[in-house]
Structures are given as structure tokens and as C-alpha cells.
């Protein structure tokens, strides 16, 4: 019998299970129950009932619950780290960092819970408003459906659940079937912290079976992180309701001639391989000015060669495994196809099981799969440019627009990039992989709809309710 999941705060067993593999060795780490259509419907029922309880919890109590969750997560740090390493292949230090970030998301959500407020609306800007006053309140919207991917299974779950609790909403969380264990432990701690049991539902299931949940009209908001193909499909079957989609990226990096070359090379290399490149904002396309091209490229290659590759359980490891042998094969095939079509392999291209070595491809054409799609592996492409307009054109030659970065101290160059870059966030003098969990996070083009970050998702999870009062003259 596999690990149970939570429906209405109660442990629920399923006759259907799936194995959770330790990607580095391919060994089975755990068996987890998979929720069928009936259990998914029960979870939606429970969330509907739970919302009648959560919507009346005062803001200060919601904040207290979130702080307790954060404290419990910190107390269970070692177990979270163990789970993250084994279910996702994430290296030891990066697993610790994910726990730290997730704890901070919950603490930030607690702060936002008590900041959410309404406003007084002046209605007398026209004669028809004389004698009236409006009070705008913010109220929880209803049950929230959260769907999360495998690459940051704890932090991305907290990015949805933290704001949901801050808003006073119930939720159903569908974690990736590849990495459900961290989400199940999180659900346990949310219950221990005192959130109403009916409001807490964590139901692992295969992505293709999640449409039962998405089609349920009782969910007022869908918050999804995953692939563009799935995300845009879900938008079609979630009509007339609020939806947030974070659908990946193809992050460009520009290194201008005035940049600190050593620093830029280090941050580009680090940003390319973090989490084995399985990040929506990992550096993917690098454009270097002619004047510094050879120097910068050499330094990037030197950094790439210096990374420790291997067992993610060891503290010294920089690059562990990808999520599966299949995904590593996919990455290797993209590299092979690019080389066959004329790209020059400068470094890497080596795969050992689920481990993909850092790889650099030079001068690929923009229509190659490694350039035109989200690589989601530790592979970067490099090219050169002579003027900034050429770099901007290459930067924007993508269907994605999540994050990009430029290394420069030139104000005129920066002003141009601010005006014409087609991305949700432009990072200046750091890697595109930089993310503060409090900042608004989201993109344009195929990269999605809406913004995450506790403050910004909280706004999506709440409705504005306007109360208009006719003021009568005071009786003496």
C-alpha cells in the first residue's frame, strides 16, 4: 500500500499507487497512492465545505497559522531535505536552499495576510454621487486549485498555498506525480498548525487525469505552474474564472563590452546549471559582445568544468541528476540534433543515466529546438554580437518572455533594454536565474498569465466587494 494523501485533512489510501524514483540511481524511493476521479471529486467537496470555515478566520489568526507552518517546516528541515534529494535528485545544498525559501514564503504570506485591506471610495466626483460613500472590502474568493511541477516541489507549493491561506481560502493541491512526497509532508504540517481540516486537500494524480478537478465549477481560481501545452489547454477548460499560468521560459543573457567579465561568466555558469538546469529561469541563450567574446566564453567554460557532478546526497555536489533518465535522454537528443544542424559543441554533451553534464553549444540557429523551446537542462547556447540592437533582436527572438538578464553599467544600454526587452522581468548585472520570492514573478508571450509572489497572488485569491451607503442628514 502506498503513502496516503489528504482529503479533508484525513489520510486517504488508494488501491492505485505509483513509484517515486530516486533519479540518481533509478531505485524506488517510495510508493504513493494516486487519487482517482472519485477521490478528486471528494477533495473538491471538502474544499467547498472548508471554505465556509476559512473565509471567517480573522487575518491575524491566518497570519498566526502561517507562522506556525513556517516554524514546523523549519523543525522538519532535515526530513524535507532528505525527501527533496530523493524524489527530485536535487543536490544537498540546493535542497536546503529550497526549504529556506519555502519557509520564507510562508513568513512573507503571514505578513501579507494582515496587510490586505480595502479602501474608502469617494463617490462625489459627480453630482449623482453626492451624499454617498463607498467602502471597498477584500474578501476571499473561494476554493483554490493549485497544480505544481516537479522541479521545486516544496517552494512552488508554498507559493500557492501560502497566499491561499493568507487570503482565507481552502485549497486542493495536485503536486507532480514524480515529486509528491514533499507536498504530502507540507499538508501534514498545515494541519498540525491548525488550518481547518476540510480546507486541506493534497491529491497526487497523473497530469492527464487532473481535468476532473479543473472542470469542477466550484474552484474560483486555478493557479498552475507547468508546461505551456498543458497550461493553455487548462485555460480552455477553465472558462469564465480567474487563472494564473506560469509556463516556463527560454532565458537570454546579454554580456555587454563594459561588463565585469569574470563576474558575469561566473553568474551565467551558475545560473545555467542550478537544479540541473531544470528551472524556468535558468540561463539558456547567451549573447556576448565581440570585444569580450573570447575572454568571457573561456571563463564560462572554466566555471562549467569546475562544477562537482554526481551523487546529490553529498554536500559537495553542484550538479545532481535530472528528474529522470528519460528527461536526460531528451536533453541529449536536443544537443545531438543541434550539432547535426551545424551548432558547434564546445563542452559537455555527455550523459550518464539521469545525469546530464554541463554543455555549451556555439552559434546555433534560432530555429533549433535547443534555442526555440525551453531546454530545461544544463545546456546553454552562445553567440556574439557587434551592437546592442543586434543583441536585442536575438534576445527577443523567442516565443517565451519570462526573465532575461544583461550585464552592463552603461545607462543608455540599460534604458534601451528596459524599453524593448520582451520579458516579465529584466535582471541587471545578475543571472536570469535570480528570484526573490517576494517579487512579482511571471511573464509574457507563451510564459503565461499573471504574477506570483505572496503579495501578488494574494490579490488574485481575493475579490473586491463594494458597499455603497446613502448618508442621511443628521437629526438634531
N, C-alpha and C positions, 0 to 999 in steps of 0.2 A: 504494500500500500504506500502511495506516495505522500509527500508532505501535504498537509491540508491547507486550504485557503480560507479567507474570511468572507462570510456573508452575514450582514447584520451583526458584525462583531463576534460571530460564532465560528469556531473551527469547523470546516466542512470538508468531508472526504469525497473523492470521486473514484469510480471504478476505472476511469481512464487516466493514465499517467504518461509523462514523458521524461526522458532522462535529461539531466543538466550535466553537460560535459565540462571537465577542466580542459580548456582548449590547448594548453601547452603539451599535455600528454595524451589527450584524447580519451582519458579514462572517465567513467561515470562518477560524478561527484555526489549527485543526489537524484532522487525521483520525486517529481512534483505532480500533484493532481491537476487535471485540466478541466476547466468549467465548461460544461455543455450548454446548449441553448436554454434548458430549463433552469439551471443554476444562474445563468446570466440574467434571466428574467426575474428570478428571486432577488438577485442583487439590486436590480432596478427598483423592485417593490420596496426593498428595505431602505434604499436611499431616499425614496419618496416619503416613507414614514419618518425616516431620520431627519429630514429637512424640517418637519414640524417641530422638532426639538431644537435643532441647531439655530434656526432663524431667530429664536428668542433669547439666545445666550448673550448677555451683555458683552460689549467689546473688551472690557478689562478682563473678563473671565476667559474669553477666547485667547487673549494675549498670555494669560497665565498658563493655559493649556499648551500653547505653542512653546513657551519657555520650558515647561516640564518635558515636552517631547525632545527639545534640544538637549536638555540635561541627560535624559535617558539615552539618547543617541551617543553622547559623549561617554557615558558609563559603559555602553556596549561597543565602543570603538573597535576593540580588538576583534570581536566577532564580525562586525561589519567588514573590517579589512580582510579577514580570512575568507568571508563569503565573496567579496568583490574580486579577490585574486583568483579564486577557484571557479567562479561562474563566468568571468569575463576575460581572464588571462591578463588582467591589469597588473603592472608591476607594483611591488610593495609600497614604495614611496608615493606613487600616484594614487594608490588605493587609500592611503592615509589622507592625502590631499582631498580626495573626493569626499571623505567623511567630514573633514574640516569644513569644506564648502557647504555641504548639506546642512550641517549644524548651523552655520551662519545664515543660511536661507531661512531656516525656521526662526531664528532670533530676529532677523530682519522682518519676517512676516508678522511676528508678535508686535514689533514697533508699528508696522503699518496698520495693524488691526485697530489701534487706538487713535491713529491719525485720520482714518477715514471719516469724513464729516460732510455735512451738507452746506447750504448757503441760504441767505435771505435774498430774495429776488425783488428788485424794485419794479413795480408794475405801472407806476405813474408816469412813464415816459410818453404816454398818450393819454388823452382825456378819458378814454374808456377805462383806464386803469386807476383813476383817482378813487381813493378810498379802499383800495385793495392792497393786500400784501401777500407775497408768496414765500413759502418755506419749502426748500428742496432737500429732501432726505435721501440718503443712500441706503438701500435695503438689499439683503442677499437675494440673488436671482433664482436659486433653486438647486436641484441636484446637478452636480458637475460630473461629466465623463472625462476621465484622464487616460490617455494612451501614451505609453513611454517606450523608448527604444532600448537596445542592449548596451550602448556604448558608455553611458553614465547612468546606470540603472537606479542608483540611490539619489544622486543630486537632481536629476531631471524629474524624478518622482516628487521630491521635496519642492521643486519649483512650481509644481501644480497643486500639491496638497497643502503646502503652507499658505498660499493665498486663499485657497478654498476654505480652510478653517478660519483664517483671518476675516473672511467675508461672512462667515456664519452659514456656510453651505455644507451639505452632505456630499459624498463623492463615491464613485466607483472607479477604482484604478485597475486598468488592464496593463500589467507590465509585459515586457517581451517574454515570450516563452523560452528564450535562451538564457535569460538572467532574471528569474522571478524571485530568487531567494532573499535578496536584499530588500525587495518590496514587501515580502511577507514579514520579515523581521520589523520593518518600519511600521506595518499595520499593527503588529503586536504592541509596539511601544506607544502608538497613538491611543490605543485602548487603555493601556496602563496609565496614560497621562490624564484620562478622564473624559475624552470626547465621547459623545453618546454612541453606544454600540451600533445602533441601527444605521448610523451615518457612515460607518467604516466598512468598506467593501473592497477587497483585493482579490481579483479573479483572473488568474493566469489562463490564457487560452491562445490558440493559434490566431495569427492576424486575420486570416481569411474567414475565421468564424466569429470575428468581433462585430460583424454587421448587425447581428441581433441587438447588441447594445446600442449601436449608432442609430439604428432605426427607431429606437424607443422614444416616443414623443415626450416623455416625462423629463428627459435631460434638457436643461435650458442652455447649457454651454458645452461644447466639445473642445477640449484642449489636447492637441495631437502633436507629437514630435516623431518624425519618421521620414520615409521616402516620399518624393513628390508624387510618384504614381499612386501610392496608397492615399496620401493626403488629399489630392484633388478628387479622387474617387469618393472619399468620405464626405467631402463638401457637397457632392451631388446628392447624397442620400441623407443629408442633414439640413434640408432646406428650411428657410424661414427662421432659423435660430442662429445664435451667436457662435462663431467658430474661430479658434486660433490655430494656425498651422505653422510649425517650424520645420521646414522641409529640406534643410541641407544647404550646402554651398560649394563653391569652387574658388577658394580664396586666392586673390592675387597679392603679390608683394612687389613693390617698386623700390629699388635702391638707387637713389639719385647720386650724382657725382660728388656732392658735398657731404654725403653721409659718413658717419663713423663706420668704416668698413668692417673692422673687427667685431664691433658690437652687432651690427646688422647681420653679419654672417652667422654669428652665434645664435641670435634670436630666431633667425629663419630656420636654421637646422633644428633647434629645439621645437619650434612651432610645427615643423613638418612631421616629427616622429612621436610627439606626445600621444599616449594611448595607442601606439602603433599606427598613428595617422587616422584613427577612427574617431574623428571629430569633425563636426560640420564646419568648423572654422580653422582647421589645420591648414598651414601654408601648402598650396598646391602649384601655383604658377608664379615664377619669379622672373622679373624683368630688371636687368641691371644696365646702368649707363655704360656706354662704350669705354669711357675714360677709366673706369674702375672694374671692368668686367672680369679680366683675368685674375686680378688680385682677390676680388670678392668671391668668385667661383672657387678658387683654390681654398680659401678659408672655410667656405661652406662644406666642401668635400672633406677637409681635415676634421671639422667638427663631426660630420656624419660618421667618419671612420672611428672616432673616439668613443662612440656610444657602446655601452656594455649590452650585449644581446644575449637573451637566454631565459633562465628559469625566473618567472615573475615572483616567486616566493622569496628570492634573495634580495636583501636590501640594496645591493649594489647595481641591480639590473635597471637599465634605462628603457630597453625595448623588450617587451614580452611577446606573447603571441597575439595574433588577430583572433577574432571571435570563433573561428573555425578553420579547419583545413580547406574547406570549400571556398571560403572568402579569400584565403591566401592564394589559392589557385586562380581565382578570378583576378586578383591583383597581378599575379604573374603573367596571366594571359594578356592583360591590358598592356603591360610592358613589352611583351613579345610582339604584339600587333604594332605598337608604336615603332619599334626597331625595324620591323619588316617594312614599314612605310617610310622609313628614312630618318627617324629620330636617332640620335647618337647616344648610346649607353655609356655614361661616364663613370657610374658607380653602382654597385649592387646588382639588382635583378635576380638575386638568389633567394630561393625559398626552401625552408626546412620544415616540413609539416605545416603547422599553422603559423610559423614564424616567417615573416617577410623582412628581409634585410633592407636598410635604408637605400633608396635608389634615386639616382639623378639622371634625367633624360635631357639632352640638349637639342634645341631647335626643332621641336615637334611642330607639325602644322596644327592650326586651331581646331580643325575638324576631327582630329584624332580623339578617340574615346577618353584617353588619359587627360585630355585638355577640356573637352566639351562636357564631360559629366563629372559627378562627384567621385573622386578616386577612392576615398575612404580607406587609405592605406599609406604607408610611409614612403611615398613617391612624390618627388617634385619635378617639374619641368623648368628649364632655364632658357632664357633668350636675352638678347641685347637690344638696346635702343639708342638712338642718337639725339633725339629731342623729346621733350615731355609729352607733346601731342601724340607722338607715336606710341609712347608708353600708355597713355590714357586710352587710346584706341584699343590696344591689346588687352588692357585691364578690363574694359567694358565688353569685350568680345565673349560674352558668356550669357547663358540663359539664367544664371544664378546671380543673386545680389545680396548675400548675407553680410559678410565682413571682408574688408580688404585693408591693406596697410601700405604706408610709404615711409621710407627713411630719408629725411631731408631736414635741413634747417633754413631753407630758403622760403621766405614768406610768400613770394609771388607764386612759387610752385605749389605751396600748400593751399593758397587761395584758389588756384585753378582746380586742384583735386577736390576741394570741398564743393566747388560749384558743379563739377561734371562727373564725379565718380558715381557709379550706379550701384550703390550698396547701402544697406541699412545702417552700417557703422563703418567709419573710416578710422583706423588706428594710426596715429602718427608716432614714429620712432619707437615702435614695438611691433611684435609679431601679430598677425591677424588672429592668432590663437588666444590672444588676451581676452579675458572676460571677467569683469567684476559682477558678482551675482546680484548686485543691487541695480545695475544699469538696465535701461530698456534694451531688449535683445530681440532682434527679428530682422527680416529682410524684405527685399523687393523681388520682382520677377518671379521665377519658379521657387524662390526661397521661402515663400509663404505669405501669411496674413497675420497682422497683429504683432504685439510685443510682449515678451515675457520679462521677468524681474518682478519681485513681490509687489511693489507699488503698482506696477502697470497691469499685471494680471488680476490683481485685486479689483481694479476698476472694471475689468471685463466681467468679473464674477458678481458685480453688484448692479442694481438698477437704480435709476433716479426716480423718486416719487415726489411729485409736486403737490403741495397743499395750498390752495388759494383761499384766503379769508377776507370776507367783506367786513370792513371796520365800521361799526355804527358809532354815531356821536355819543360821547359820554353823557349820561343823565346827571344833571347837577344834584 
